[in-house]
């Protein structure tokens, strides 16, 4: 786990050597992104809540050998601007689409972590046939219909009262009990920096997001590469998307691309190859 912790330190302290580029999203926000590599197929890496493009640093070098690799910061994250009234999954989808369209990409696989899974569905609806498919990363475990307004606000009540403590508690539950605490604490310290107003708004919108409807409207090919902390409800997921497929990286949790990048990259590579054959 020491290597994992050192890897995370590099991710959170170093800046990509690639030039930061900017695309303009539908509402005028500037979306920061980097691109590297070559190939007819492009991989667009989409981060989760409170994260940024650097969370994919262990993947960009490896996959840019065979693919054109793009990492981006959703609005309100990283080096992108935060001028948005509400951070909906649809607007995040437009952030992704703005980057894809600026780069004039036509054969895209969306690699989406956590909340990024909902973002990828929205991006697929916008980009249509430009998207070959979606590879989820510790996401799509249930494909449920989302919470009601009342239930979402009930969940968020503790975040409104004690934002920092509630975020720390919520994030702490994303790790296995035997995780190296230096690893988990580093991620928690990084993500708790998300401003309260933006953080709660994103939580509200993801809690209410209807994954089942998103899948039915986007009609995507989906393969997930998940950790084993949160089991996939296959019966429920297959009812929504019969072609759903998955891979599990053993002994990893929500941030598997950081916790065991070698094993994760192996499974991601297989998922990409399988996606291209579908």
N, C-alpha and C positions, 0 to 999 in steps of 0.2 A: 504493500500500500504506500510505501514511501515514494516509489516512482510515480504513483498516481497523484500524490500530494504535490510533488515537485512539478508534475505536468500541469496541475491546476494553477500553481503559482505563476508559471510561465504564461498561462492563458489570461490570467487576470492582471498581470503586470506589464506584459509586452504588447506592443502594437504591431499589427501586421506590417510586413515590409512592402506589401503591394500598395499601390496608390489607391487612396480612398476616392471612389467615384460617387456621384450623386444622381438620383433620378427624382422626378417630381411626381408625387402621388396625386390622386384625383382631387384631394382637398388642398393641395398646395404644399403639403409637408415634404421636406427634403429627406429622401431615403438613402442612407449611406450604404455602400456595398463595395465589395472587392471581387475581382475575377482573375482567374488564372487557369492555365492548362490548355488543352486542345482536344478536339474530337467533335464528331457530329452530334453527340448526345450531351446535353447540359444537365448538371446536377445543381439544383437550387436548394441550399441548406437554410431552413427556417427554424429559428430558435423559439424557446418557450417564454413564459412569464418572467420578467425581470432579467432575462439573459441578454446576450448580444451575439454578434457574429463570431467573436473570439472563442465561443464555446465549442466551435467546430475546428479548432486549430489542429487537433490530432487527426482530422480527416482530410483537410484541404490538400496538403502536400501529397499524401498517398493517392488520392483519387484524381488529382490533376494530371497524373501520369497518363491516364487513359480517357479522361473526360474534361469538358470545360466546366470548371467549378466556380460557383457564385455563392458568396455568403453575404447576408444583408442584416441590417438593423431595422426592425419594425419601428414605426413611428412611436415616439415616447421611450425608446430604448437606445442605448449605445450612443452613436454619433449622429443619429437621425434627429430631426426636430420634433418638438412635442407641442404642436399647435392644433389640437384636436378637441372638440367638445366632448366626444364620447369615442372610446377606443373599441369599436365593434369588430367582430371577426370579418365582416364584409369589407370594412375599410382597410384592415390589415391585408386582406386578400388583394385589394387594389395596390397596396404597397408592393407586394410581390409582383403583380402584373406590370407595374410601372417599370420595375427593373428588367423584367423579361422583355418587355416591348422596347425599352431603350436599347438593349443589346441585340434586338432583332433575332431572338432565339425561337426556333420552331420545333425542336425535339427536346422536351424538358421532362425531367423526373424531379418531383418535389420531395425532398427529404425533410420531414417535419417532426420536431420534438415536442411532446406534451401539448400545450395549447396550440402549437404550430399545426397540429392535426386539423383543427377546425379552420385555421387560416388557409391551409392547403386546399380544403374542400371549397372554400370561397374563391380562392385563386383559380382552381380548376373550372369553376362555373364561368369565370371571366375570360380565361385564356382558352377554354374549350379544347380543340384538338391539338393545340400546341403542347399540351401536357400528356405525356405517354402514360403516366401513372403516379401514384403517391406511395412513398415508403415512410410509414409512420415509425417513430422512435418513442417507445413507451407511451403509446396513446391508442385510441380506438378499442379500449378494453370492453366497452359495452354498447357503444353507438346508441345512447339513449336519447330521449326527446327533450331533455333539459328541465330545469327547475321552474316552478311558477315564480312570479314576481315576489310573492309573500315569502316563499321558502328561501329564495335567494337573499332577500333582505334579512331574514332571520339568521342565516349563516353569516352574513356580513356584519351583524351587530357587534360582535366581539372585535372585529377588525376596526370598526369605527371608534370603539372605546379604547382599545389598546393595540394600535396598528403593529408596532414593532414586535411586541410579545406574541401577537396572534400569527404574524407571518413566520416568526421563528418556530412556533409550535407546529404550524401547518407544514412547513418545509421539513422539520425534523421527522415527521411521519413518512416522508418519502424515501427514507433510508432503512436498510436492514439494521436490526438491533446490534449486530456485530461489526458494523461499518467502522472504519478508522475515523475517529471523531475529528482528527485534524483535516481530513478530506471533507466530511459533511459540514463542519463548522466554517470552512473556507467558502463553500458555496452559499451557506446561509448568510454569512457576513456580506457577501457580494450582492445577493438578491434582496436583502432587506433595505438596500439603498434606494430601491424603487420608491419614488415619491408617493405619499399616501393617497392623494386624490386620484392619480393615474392608476396606481395599483389596485385600489378598490373598484374603480370603474371597469378595469379589465376583468377582475374577478367576477363582477356582476354579469358582464356580458358573456363570459365563458360558462358560467353556471346556467344561464338561460339558453345557451346555444343548443339547437335541435340537430344533433348529429345524424339522427335517422333521416330527417328531411334533407340535410346537407348531402348525404350520400345519394339519396334518391334523385336529387336535382343535378348533382355533379356527374353521376354515373362513372365513377373512377375505377381504375384497377388499383387495388390496395394490397400491399404486403407490409407487415409490421416486423420490426426488429425490437423486441421488448426485453426488459429485465424480468426476473422471476418474482419480484416483490408483489406485483399486482396481477392476479390471474386474469386471463381473457375469458369472458363469458361467451364461449364459442356458439352455443345454441342460440343465444340472442343475436350475436353479430352475424351469424350465417343466415338468419332469417331476413336481415336487412340487406346483406351483401353475400350471396351464396359463393362467389368466387374469392372471398377473403382468404388470405394465406398469411402465415406467420412464422417467425423464427424467434427462439428464446436464447439469450446469452445467460447461462447459469451463474448464480452467485453475484448478480448485479442488481441494482435497483433503478431508480428513476433517471439518474445521470450516467447511464451505462457507457456512453461514448467517452466519458471522462474517467470512469472507474476502471474500465478494462478496454482501452482503445484497440488493442491488438485483436482481441476476440470479437469486439464489436465490428471492426473494419472487415474482418473475415466474413461475418454474417451479412453485413451491408453489401459487400461485393457480390455475394451469392444472390442476394435479393435483387440487385440491379440487373444481373445477368438473367435471372428468371423473369423480371419485369419486361426486359427487351424481347423475350421469347413469347410473351403472352399475346 
